[in-house]
């Protein structure tokens, strides 16, 4: 009988135990689904929509759109002078705008993100390209399972989902430079830029 190299299948005493490689945990970069508005998604009630504005004279490679107060859009914009905070508004421009939704990693924040994703998916904000959702850690440590699970559900409504780690400096109102960010945060931002570049190359809906 041939000896199995599958460590989960036992053939008497002949099973060979192979070392399990250690895989370093990587920041979440999930291609989740919806890449454009869907005709089947109903428009949300007016009370559930974000306000809109025309940021005349403000150039930006892309906008951080905090879907609720304190989401972290301003802190993110300070990390890259080519990006801007959308001030919790959909930035409607003649050429169309690429945005990354930003929410805190708690249930109210994720519900706000879900409403914004639904608004975009319904086609009620023409000219907006959503590259994804960036969930900002609202506390140090690992996310509770129910919040991780809910973030995946909400992330299913946009092209990509990222998790940005907790930065203690921001708690004290201190700015950090991109070079001072932990490796995980720099990796997430690189992934966001890649997704934004791809989204910006597609026609605005």
Secondary structure, 3 states (H helix, E strand, C coil): CCCCCCCCCCCCCCCCCCCCCCCCCCCCEEECCCCCCCCCCCCCCHHHCCEEECCCCCCCCEEEEECCCCCCHHHHHCCCCCEEECCCEEECCCCCEEEEEEEECCHHHHHHHHHHHHHHHCCCCCCEEEEEEEEECCCCCCCCHHHHHHHHHHHCCCCEEEEECCCHHHHCCCCCCHHHCCHHHHHHHHHHHHHHHHHHCCCCC
